[in-house]
Amino acid sequence: MKVDISFEGGKKVAATFPDGLKMITDQSVENGGGGDYPEPYDCFLGSIGTCAGVYVLEFCNARNIPSDKVSLTQTAEFVLDDNGKRRLSEVKLTINLPPEFPERYQKAVVKAAGLCSVKKAIMNSPEFIINFEVK
């Protein structure tokens, strides 16, 4: 899949996808941006929880379980590596279920969230190749 990256003024950077949809990022005010959009790393973290959320939603829909009171909470933990750089060490997702959520599906919905393709991509990390082209 080809994604085109463009500069949108200030510290805004956009990704345009093949279907024409666009994701815009910005830097926080503290980092010299306008803070108008999430920072790229925040989009990355958000994609983990929203991907798991898609699987939870589909799980509920397939079983006619109302999802209006179901939500997810994501927390990220960081540690300093040997060079003093902050590194993501843990991502925890909690599926918040209402009391009326069927008990027999509680463990299964956790397994469904674990099918998230973003999580799988991180766990089986791809090779990154960065080069340049003069156009």
PyMOL commands that set and color helices and strands:
alter all, ss='L'
color gray80, all
select helices_A, chain A and resi 29-31+40-62+103-113+117-123
alter helices_A, ss='H'
color red, helices_A
select strands_A, chain A and resi 4-7+13-16+22-25+71-80+86-96
alter strands_A, ss='S'
color yellow, strands_A
deselect
rebuild
show_as cartoon
